[in-house]
Amino acid sequence: MRLKLFILLFFSISSLSFAQNMVTGHVFEKNGNNEVPVIGANVYWAETTRGTSTNNDGIFSLPWPGEKARLVVSFVGYEPDTMLLSSPQQGLIIALNQTKELDEVRVSAREPGSHISRLNPITTIDITSAELCKAACCSLAESFETNASVDVSYTDAATGAKQIQLLGLSGLYVQMLTENMPDSRGLGSVYGLDFVPGPWMESIQVSKGAASVSNGYESLTGQINLQYKKPETSEKLFVNGFVSSSGRVESNVNSGVNVDQTWATAVLAHASADSRKNDHNNDGFLDEPLTQRYIFMNRWSGDLSPDIFTQFGLKILDEERSGGQATFNRNKAYSEQEAYGIAIDTRNIGAFFKAGYIFPNDPEKSIAIVSNYSYHDQESLYGHRYYLGTQNYLAGNLIFASHFGNPQAHKYTTGVNYLYDKLEENLSGNLSGIFAPNGSRTEKVLGAYFQYSYIIPEKLTLLAGLRADNHNIFGSFFTPRIHLRYSPNERFVIRSSAGKGYRTPNALAENNSVLASSRQIFVSENIDMEEAWNYGLNVSSYLEIGLRELTINLEYYRTSFINQLVADMDQSAREVHFSMLEGKSYSNVFQAEASAEIFRGLDIVAAWRLNDVKLTTNNELRQKALQGRYRGLLNLSYSTPLPRWQVDFTAQFAGPGRVPDTSENPTTLQRDKSFEAFQVFNTQVTRYLRHWSFYAGIENIGDYTQANPIIAADSPFSEYFDSSMIWGPLMGRKIYFGFRFAIDRT
């Protein structure tokens, strides 16, 4: 129980009273392996008028009536819970189940694997472990196949690097968090999506728009927060195996144990290899790079006393990646190579520490410290170009949470952050055509923040925050953000948000794909911080259709840049210019999504998103290149009773888009000025047994791929070679098989 409260401390900044004349507890709903707090739940003594409601973290504190009594917990849309208490108890754990009633017939709701949190004032999509199991999900890069809000695509046709897009913009503008700690920054953002094994993840939270100021200033379009399996809740033993027709072999193992009454630990290990050379279009280049990847993590959590909790861990990664022409041999001396090759060796060591204290006499006051460190080393070869990069990153956050007056209505969080980030880059070899200043840089940022919450249970939540930061290079700046959630009734929720965000751009470290081409690279010497405003409106409706519920979600977000580092590929087909924005740059995104259980066991999700994304390149406001104007998704998931079988089908619809001008190339090396709409279909079948589950699936059933993705593939050392103009799939149909074996802790 205390270990569960530890999670609440760090991820919700909540607290618990241990006063002996009080009854305290936590009210939540189960979402896979996660516990989502129920805000504003009614908690009262039966047959009395004495009661209270849960706070923003699902915590309540109620005076003991002095004699045996029945405690009732209820909330609209949930089945009430009643318990008989003969003495005051602290730390009650109460799980409410969603229900709905019609003509006195009670039907238990089936929780979808992915849904928008009803109670969070920030628009947040919870992706549970059940959702992650609908596809192979070998890594974070493959965890959004069934999600309508996040897109994943290749950055180029040679390195295998993948990028996400949220609200129509690059994943660089999304703040990546690991259990509410900043992660995947700078060098780590290039291949970071592949460095998170899918079976390690407990859940993912995708927040759209302005985020909480407590995690920093770098969220321009949203946050993606990863939750790894925890020492106190991880399986006693979990083993996953995977093999695909493309030649990929993967294995994951994790185990969690309670060392004693104070400490619990978990060990997670990953090994994978892509060893088959695939070249389906016979252009001489591998469709995907060959890789060998090893990742290890050990984490600990401790309940040092009823009031003090701590957690720490270590993660180590080693990867070798080889791409380029199929005849390239990375074991051969580079001076003897005739083939165009890409060789990328990556090593990363990360560590984190968390500690917190709950004030015993105040159920709404706590203090915590959170810190993490990362060392990232990358050695890369792109043809005859060498890129070496190292990064040392340290972040710390001191957090204090308390309240004004009524602790159920007025809460605040305040604290200070510190960030140290040293990036060193070195380019050598054939530097012809590269005009870039020294990329080495050391950032030191000290910041403070204050965030206030005003809550009217079940109706209104106002979340307003302001932070001030001092940067050793860019000076001082302020980051205001505000969120509002209003629910006129249990079937309707409205959210709005507005806020500002900043980030430090890294031209080459974050855009390694431009090195996998012969384009001349021009990087401005005057690179400033990127700065943007984000505004959003979200409306969610929960409608009764017969005995079932239809969820409709409508949203609109606008991101407007004040400063932005632009990679301009429109000036020339043989050049790319990195410079600060001169003109307008904005993103307007509208999305509609509907989900329902059509009949028992069959869930359907349908979504459509329109992207209006434009930026100024070569002195002209244009549609963003290599991005579709719309995106659609249809997901069907059927599970038999118990369940024993599960069948999932996903259809993705990508709209047409613009391609940078290549008219100055020779006729045979020119590309169309736009690309057509296309569709990709995936399916998976899973068989569940007591401790085992077996799954098989097909990705890209229609075998659709982008035609001729590499310009001048037959002359990779010529001035026309370019592998960076990617808008569609590079890998054809893939068949895979896998298994999962689990022994629970009980």
Secondary structure, 3 states (H helix, E strand, C coil): CHHHHHHHHHHHCCCCCCCCCEEEEEEEEEECCEEEECCCCEEEECCCCCEEECCCCCEEEEECCCCCEEEEEECCCECCEEEEECCCCCCEEEECCEEEEECCEEEECCCCCEEECCCCCCCEEEEEHHHHCCCCCCEHHHCCCCCCCEEEEECCCCCCCEEEEECCEEHHHEEEEECCEECCCHHHHCCHHHHCEHHHEEEEEEEECCCCHHHCCCCCCEEEEEEECCCCCCCCEEEEEEEECCCEEEEEEEEEEECCCCEEEEEEEEEEEECCCCCCCCCCECCCCEEEEEEEEEEEEEECCCCEEEEEEEEEEEEEEEEEECCCCCCCCHHHCCCCEEEEEEEEEEEEEEEEEECCCCCCCEEEEEEEEEEEEEEEEECCEEEEEEEEEEEEEEEEEEECCCCCCEEEEEEEEEEEEEEEEEEEECCCCEECCCCCEEEEEEEEEEEEEEEECCCEEEEEEEEEEEECCCEEEEEEEEEEEEEEECCEEEEEEEEEEEECCCCCCCCHHHHCECCEEEECCCCCCEEEEEEEEEEEEEEEECCEEEEEEEEEEEEEEEECEEEECCCCCCEEEEEECCCCEEEEEEEEEEEEEEECCEEEEEEEEEEEEEEEECCEEEECECCCCEEEEEEEEEECCCCCEEEEEEEEEECCEECCCCCCCCHHHCCCCEECCEEEEEEEEEEECCCEEEEEEEECCCCCCCCCCCECCCCCCCCCCECCCCCCCCCCCEEEEEEEEEECCC
